[in-house]
């Protein structure tokens, strides 16, 4: 890993070049993972990283079509998320199935994430940044970011939190190395995703109920590429994704 200056904000971003053995992406709604970290996931999965998706809601409110119902949209979005995961090389998609818009950072949700962290044992967890400022941040996104951070430290790490996971379910405590949060105003790490930006575009456009087919959304695809180009400004590559990294206490 190396550091380079980023002239766009004067800060230093650490360039992440290593691929972890296992990673987990915790996200609120179908399509959030692709928007937040799709290109990094594609890059790491192609290099052998085992990536697990944790979709926290069913996406039951995700439609602007006035004729659509929650009952009808849920299986559509589930199929779209599975197709997007396949496009990125993600084999496992865990669905917690909370109602869209009703996600709370409570003990029930916390235990669900702790259980999955202990089961899948990721080195790195990705999640929404709950502390983003200067604009709207979906309530479900904030709940995911807060709860993922708490689940990593100290709950998944310490055996006396949810001890029945150990005693009854055979799940040992697990120490996540790093939390990478997307959508942050203060990123401190960057990943070169020039080789996988098109995989991100392909995966996001599997969510046709949200963004439509790629052939009719050239402008949307261009916006994705342009954002990735802006994220890479000041570095010697074309496309990037940026994250705010927190390293868990050991």
VENMO-V951836 format. One record per residue. N is the residue number from 1. RES is the residue in three letters. SS is DSSP state (helix for helix, strand for strand, loop for the rest). NEAR is the number of other C-alpha atoms within 10 Angstrom. D_LAST is the distance of its C-alpha to the last C-alpha in Angstrom with 2 decimals. Layout:
n=N res=RES ss=SS near=NEAR d_last=D_LAST
n=N res=RES ss=SS near=NEAR d_last=D_LAST
This chain:
n=1 res=UNK ss=loop near=8 d_last=20.31
n=2 res=UNK ss=strand near=9 d_last=22.69
n=3 res=UNK ss=strand near=13 d_last=23.51
n=4 res=UNK ss=strand near=14 d_last=26.88
n=5 res=UNK ss=strand near=13 d_last=28.68
n=6 res=UNK ss=loop near=16 d_last=29.76
n=7 res=UNK ss=loop near=11 d_last=33.15
n=8 res=UNK ss=loop near=11 d_last=33.28
n=9 res=UNK ss=loop near=9 d_last=30.96
n=10 res=UNK ss=loop near=8 d_last=30.32
n=11 res=UNK ss=loop near=13 d_last=26.56
n=12 res=UNK ss=strand near=15 d_last=24.50
n=13 res=UNK ss=strand near=21 d_last=23.02
n=14 res=UNK ss=strand near=20 d_last=20.83
n=15 res=UNK ss=strand near=18 d_last=22.57
n=16 res=UNK ss=loop near=14 d_last=20.47
n=17 res=UNK ss=loop near=11 d_last=22.21
n=18 res=UNK ss=loop near=10 d_last=19.90
n=19 res=UNK ss=loop near=17 d_last=20.19
n=20 res=UNK ss=loop near=17 d_last=17.37
n=21 res=UNK ss=loop near=16 d_last=18.43
n=22 res=UNK ss=strand near=18 d_last=17.94
n=23 res=UNK ss=strand near=26 d_last=17.91
n=24 res=UNK ss=strand near=25 d_last=18.87
n=25 res=UNK ss=strand near=27 d_last=21.09
n=26 res=UNK ss=strand near=25 d_last=21.44
n=27 res=UNK ss=strand near=25 d_last=24.73
n=28 res=UNK ss=loop near=29 d_last=27.37
n=29 res=UNK ss=loop near=26 d_last=30.65
n=30 res=UNK ss=loop near=28 d_last=32.18
n=31 res=UNK ss=loop near=24 d_last=32.26
n=32 res=UNK ss=helix near=19 d_last=29.28
n=33 res=UNK ss=helix near=28 d_last=27.05
n=34 res=UNK ss=helix near=27 d_last=29.76
n=35 res=UNK ss=helix near=16 d_last=30.29
n=36 res=UNK ss=helix near=22 d_last=26.66
n=37 res=UNK ss=helix near=24 d_last=25.38
n=38 res=UNK ss=helix near=28 d_last=28.24
n=39 res=UNK ss=helix near=29 d_last=28.74
n=40 res=UNK ss=helix near=26 d_last=25.14
n=41 res=UNK ss=helix near=29 d_last=25.04
n=42 res=UNK ss=helix near=27 d_last=28.36
n=43 res=UNK ss=helix near=23 d_last=27.28
n=44 res=UNK ss=helix near=22 d_last=24.16
n=45 res=UNK ss=helix near=21 d_last=26.07
n=46 res=UNK ss=helix near=15 d_last=28.88
n=47 res=UNK ss=loop near=13 d_last=26.58
n=48 res=UNK ss=loop near=13 d_last=25.44
n=49 res=UNK ss=loop near=19 d_last=22.37
n=50 res=UNK ss=strand near=20 d_last=22.62
n=51 res=UNK ss=strand near=27 d_last=22.53
n=52 res=UNK ss=strand near=25 d_last=22.73
n=53 res=UNK ss=strand near=22 d_last=24.38
n=54 res=UNK ss=strand near=24 d_last=23.95
n=55 res=UNK ss=strand near=25 d_last=27.07
n=56 res=UNK ss=strand near=26 d_last=26.88
n=57 res=UNK ss=strand near=22 d_last=30.58
n=58 res=UNK ss=loop near=23 d_last=33.81
n=59 res=UNK ss=loop near=24 d_last=35.10
n=60 res=UNK ss=loop near=22 d_last=38.08
n=61 res=UNK ss=loop near=17 d_last=39.08
n=62 res=UNK ss=loop near=19 d_last=38.75
n=63 res=UNK ss=loop near=15 d_last=42.38
n=64 res=UNK ss=loop near=9 d_last=44.96
n=65 res=UNK ss=loop near=9 d_last=47.75
n=66 res=UNK ss=loop near=6 d_last=49.77
n=67 res=UNK ss=loop near=7 d_last=51.07
n=68 res=UNK ss=loop near=12 d_last=47.62
n=69 res=UNK ss=loop near=13 d_last=46.23
n=70 res=UNK ss=helix near=15 d_last=42.75
n=71 res=UNK ss=helix near=10 d_last=43.87
n=72 res=UNK ss=helix near=11 d_last=45.04
n=73 res=UNK ss=helix near=18 d_last=42.20
n=74 res=UNK ss=helix near=20 d_last=39.35
n=75 res=UNK ss=helix near=14 d_last=40.46
n=76 res=UNK ss=helix near=15 d_last=41.29
n=77 res=UNK ss=helix near=24 d_last=37.85
n=78 res=UNK ss=helix near=18 d_last=36.24
n=79 res=UNK ss=helix near=14 d_last=38.38
n=80 res=UNK ss=helix near=22 d_last=37.64
n=81 res=UNK ss=helix near=25 d_last=33.86
n=82 res=UNK ss=helix near=19 d_last=34.23
n=83 res=UNK ss=helix near=19 d_last=36.44
n=84 res=UNK ss=helix near=26 d_last=34.04
n=85 res=UNK ss=helix near=26 d_last=31.16
n=86 res=UNK ss=helix near=16 d_last=33.57
n=87 res=UNK ss=helix near=19 d_last=34.47
n=88 res=UNK ss=helix near=25 d_last=30.89
n=89 res=UNK ss=loop near=21 d_last=30.17
n=90 res=UNK ss=loop near=21 d_last=28.01
n=91 res=UNK ss=loop near=14 d_last=29.00
n=92 res=UNK ss=strand near=16 d_last=27.32
n=93 res=UNK ss=strand near=18 d_last=27.91
n=94 res=UNK ss=strand near=12 d_last=26.74
n=95 res=UNK ss=strand near=15 d_last=28.88
n=96 res=UNK ss=strand near=15 d_last=28.10
n=97 res=UNK ss=strand near=16 d_last=31.58
n=98 res=UNK ss=strand near=18 d_last=31.31
n=99 res=UNK ss=loop near=16 d_last=34.34
n=100 res=UNK ss=loop near=19 d_last=34.22
n=101 res=UNK ss=loop near=18 d_last=34.06
n=102 res=UNK ss=loop near=10 d_last=32.99
n=103 res=UNK ss=loop near=19 d_last=29.23
n=104 res=UNK ss=loop near=17 d_last=27.56
n=105 res=UNK ss=loop near=16 d_last=23.93
n=106 res=UNK ss=loop near=11 d_last=24.68
n=107 res=UNK ss=helix near=10 d_last=23.31
n=108 res=UNK ss=helix near=9 d_last=25.20
n=109 res=UNK ss=helix near=20 d_last=23.72
n=110 res=UNK ss=helix near=22 d_last=20.17
n=111 res=UNK ss=helix near=18 d_last=20.62
n=112 res=UNK ss=helix near=14 d_last=22.16
n=113 res=UNK ss=helix near=25 d_last=19.23
n=114 res=UNK ss=helix near=25 d_last=16.73
n=115 res=UNK ss=helix near=23 d_last=19.22
n=116 res=UNK ss=helix near=18 d_last=19.55
n=117 res=UNK ss=helix near=29 d_last=15.88
n=118 res=UNK ss=helix near=23 d_last=15.77
n=119 res=UNK ss=helix near=16 d_last=19.11
n=120 res=UNK ss=helix near=17 d_last=18.63
n=121 res=UNK ss=loop near=22 d_last=14.99
n=122 res=UNK ss=loop near=25 d_last=14.76
n=123 res=UNK ss=loop near=18 d_last=12.60
n=124 res=UNK ss=strand near=23 d_last=13.84
n=125 res=UNK ss=strand near=25 d_last=15.42
n=126 res=UNK ss=strand near=28 d_last=18.40
n=127 res=UNK ss=strand near=30 d_last=20.01
n=128 res=UNK ss=strand near=32 d_last=22.55
n=129 res=UNK ss=loop near=28 d_last=21.74
n=130 res=UNK ss=loop near=23 d_last=22.82
n=131 res=UNK ss=loop near=14 d_last=23.36
n=132 res=UNK ss=loop near=16 d_last=26.02
n=133 res=UNK ss=loop near=12 d_last=29.02
n=134 res=UNK ss=loop near=6 d_last=32.57
n=135 res=UNK ss=loop near=6 d_last=33.59
n=136 res=UNK ss=loop near=7 d_last=33.43
n=137 res=UNK ss=loop near=15 d_last=30.27
n=138 res=UNK ss=loop near=12 d_last=31.07
n=139 res=UNK ss=helix near=15 d_last=30.06
n=140 res=UNK ss=helix near=23 d_last=28.64
n=141 res=UNK ss=helix near=22 d_last=26.51
n=142 res=UNK ss=helix near=21 d_last=25.10
n=143 res=UNK ss=helix near=23 d_last=24.46
n=144 res=UNK ss=helix near=26 d_last=22.57
n=145 res=UNK ss=helix near=24 d_last=20.35
n=146 res=UNK ss=helix near=20 d_last=19.59
n=147 res=UNK ss=helix near=25 d_last=19.04
n=148 res=UNK ss=helix near=28 d_last=16.92
n=149 res=UNK ss=helix near=25 d_last=14.51
n=150 res=UNK ss=helix near=16 d_last=14.55
n=151 res=UNK ss=helix near=24 d_last=14.39
n=152 res=UNK ss=helix near=26 d_last=11.10
n=153 res=UNK ss=helix near=19 d_last=9.51
n=154 res=UNK ss=helix near=17 d_last=9.96
n=155 res=UNK ss=helix near=23 d_last=12.81
n=156 res=UNK ss=loop near=28 d_last=12.14
n=157 res=UNK ss=loop near=21 d_last=8.92
n=158 res=UNK ss=loop near=15 d_last=10.84
n=159 res=UNK ss=loop near=17 d_last=14.04
n=160 res=UNK ss=loop near=12 d_last=16.23
n=161 res=UNK ss=loop near=16 d_last=16.27
n=162 res=UNK ss=loop near=15 d_last=19.17
n=163 res=UNK ss=loop near=15 d_last=19.51
n=164 res=UNK ss=helix near=12 d_last=22.61
n=165 res=UNK ss=helix near=20 d_last=20.63
n=166 res=UNK ss=helix near=16 d_last=19.74
n=167 res=UNK ss=helix near=11 d_last=23.04
n=168 res=UNK ss=loop near=8 d_last=25.46
n=169 res=UNK ss=loop near=11 d_last=24.09
n=170 res=UNK ss=loop near=12 d_last=22.17
n=171 res=UNK ss=loop near=20 d_last=19.02
n=172 res=UNK ss=loop near=18 d_last=15.87
n=173 res=UNK ss=loop near=23 d_last=12.57
n=174 res=UNK ss=loop near=23 d_last=10.64
n=175 res=UNK ss=loop near=21 d_last=7.32
n=176 res=UNK ss=loop near=23 d_last=8.92
n=177 res=UNK ss=loop near=16 d_last=8.11
n=178 res=UNK ss=strand near=19 d_last=10.58
n=179 res=UNK ss=strand near=25 d_last=13.21
n=180 res=UNK ss=strand near=23 d_last=16.60
n=181 res=UNK ss=strand near=29 d_last=19.25
n=182 res=UNK ss=strand near=24 d_last=22.91
n=183 res=UNK ss=loop near=21 d_last=25.81
n=184 res=UNK ss=loop near=18 d_last=24.07
n=185 res=UNK ss=loop near=14 d_last=26.18
n=186 res=UNK ss=loop near=19 d_last=23.56
n=187 res=UNK ss=loop near=20 d_last=22.21
n=188 res=UNK ss=loop near=18 d_last=20.25
n=189 res=UNK ss=strand near=20 d_last=20.22
n=190 res=UNK ss=strand near=24 d_last=23.24
n=191 res=UNK ss=strand near=23 d_last=24.24
n=192 res=UNK ss=strand near=24 d_last=27.70
n=193 res=UNK ss=loop near=26 d_last=29.31
n=194 res=UNK ss=loop near=19 d_last=32.86
n=195 res=UNK ss=loop near=15 d_last=33.29
n=196 res=UNK ss=loop near=21 d_last=32.28
n=197 res=UNK ss=helix near=24 d_last=33.54
n=198 res=UNK ss=helix near=17 d_last=36.52
n=199 res=UNK ss=helix near=22 d_last=34.39
n=200 res=UNK ss=helix near=27 d_last=32.85
n=201 res=UNK ss=helix near=23 d_last=36.41
n=202 res=UNK ss=helix near=20 d_last=37.63
n=203 res=UNK ss=helix near=26 d_last=34.88
n=204 res=UNK ss=helix near=31 d_last=35.30
n=205 res=UNK ss=loop near=24 d_last=39.02
n=206 res=UNK ss=loop near=25 d_last=38.66
n=207 res=UNK ss=loop near=24 d_last=38.28
n=208 res=UNK ss=helix near=13 d_last=42.01
n=209 res=UNK ss=helix near=16 d_last=42.36
n=210 res=UNK ss=helix near=16 d_last=40.26
n=211 res=UNK ss=helix near=15 d_last=41.26
n=212 res=UNK ss=loop near=14 d_last=44.16
n=213 res=UNK ss=loop near=15 d_last=44.90
n=214 res=UNK ss=helix near=17 d_last=44.03
n=215 res=UNK ss=helix near=9 d_last=47.73
n=216 res=UNK ss=helix near=10 d_last=48.56
n=217 res=UNK ss=loop near=12 d_last=45.50
n=218 res=UNK ss=helix near=10 d_last=45.72
n=219 res=UNK ss=helix near=11 d_last=44.90
n=220 res=UNK ss=helix near=15 d_last=41.68
n=221 res=UNK ss=helix near=19 d_last=40.59
n=222 res=UNK ss=helix near=12 d_last=41.51
n=223 res=UNK ss=helix near=12 d_last=39.42
n=224 res=UNK ss=helix near=16 d_last=36.33
n=225 res=UNK ss=helix near=20 d_last=37.07
n=226 res=UNK ss=helix near=14 d_last=37.91
n=227 res=UNK ss=helix near=13 d_last=34.64
n=228 res=UNK ss=helix near=21 d_last=32.76
n=229 res=UNK ss=helix near=18 d_last=35.10
n=230 res=UNK ss=helix near=14 d_last=34.45
n=231 res=UNK ss=helix near=20 d_last=30.67
n=232 res=UNK ss=loop near=23 d_last=31.36
n=233 res=UNK ss=loop near=15 d_last=33.66
n=234 res=UNK ss=loop near=14 d_last=33.17
n=235 res=UNK ss=loop near=17 d_last=31.66
n=236 res=UNK ss=loop near=9 d_last=33.59
n=237 res=UNK ss=loop near=14 d_last=33.37
n=238 res=UNK ss=loop near=19 d_last=35.08
n=239 res=UNK ss=loop near=23 d_last=32.64
n=240 res=UNK ss=strand near=25 d_last=29.03
n=241 res=UNK ss=strand near=25 d_last=26.52
n=242 res=UNK ss=strand near=28 d_last=24.24
n=243 res=UNK ss=strand near=26 d_last=21.01
n=244 res=UNK ss=strand near=22 d_last=18.78
n=245 res=UNK ss=strand near=22 d_last=15.24
n=246 res=UNK ss=strand near=13 d_last=12.22
n=247 res=UNK ss=strand near=13 d_last=8.86
n=248 res=UNK ss=loop near=16 d_last=6.25
n=249 res=UNK ss=loop near=12 d_last=3.81
n=250 res=UNK ss=loop near=9 d_last=0.00
